[in-house]
């Protein structure tokens, strides 16, 4: 159900919609070669005025958490709406007050498998990986414990212990997955599938190390 607007609020909404259309059309026609400062200022000013009127009635617009973070300021700041994306959030909120609700983080405390091939042992090792409030907990045999979002240090201590080669930047991919699970509310199945992909990447790296005579005995 959409927000029922007062006549003043409705006029501001109409004006904001028109400015968004103008900016979008100008971008499509001219790209970034044109200065849109004046259009953005007008759009932002009217969007802020609409926000404050709604707030005054106890109907303050809600924005996605990432939108607040990206803008780096509270949503009732005069400069907050000087960008098309938060304005589009505002318009979506007017149509549906729940449009910008953040998804529920579903997988804190869930345990996953991370199965990687080991040349040393000639088979796959299965690590237990649990998503925690602050990162991951990684365990395999005697090595394990709490890790940061990049699965450091214990994922990598396990890999190095068994001389398993892994792609550069693997920690960054773990960190991205943790953040996506939080911001998009990924299901347990989606997180597990993503971890399978990362594990397959590690296994492929391990399978494809140099094997010529010159490397015999290395690792």
Secondary structure as GFF3:
##gff-version 3
##sequence-region A 1 219
A	DSSP	alpha_helix	7	30	.	.	.	ID=ss1
A	DSSP	three_ten_helix	31	33	.	.	.	ID=ss2
A	DSSP	alpha_helix	37	56	.	.	.	ID=ss3
A	DSSP	alpha_helix	65	71	.	.	.	ID=ss4
A	DSSP	alpha_helix	84	95	.	.	.	ID=ss5
A	DSSP	beta_strand	111	118	.	.	.	ID=ss6
A	DSSP	beta_strand	123	131	.	.	.	ID=ss7
A	DSSP	beta_strand	136	140	.	.	.	ID=ss8
A	DSSP	beta_strand	143	147	.	.	.	ID=ss9
A	DSSP	alpha_helix	154	161	.	.	.	ID=ss10
A	DSSP	alpha_helix	170	183	.	.	.	ID=ss11
A	DSSP	alpha_helix	188	207	.	.	.	ID=ss12
A	DSSP	three_ten_helix	213	215	.	.	.	ID=ss13
###
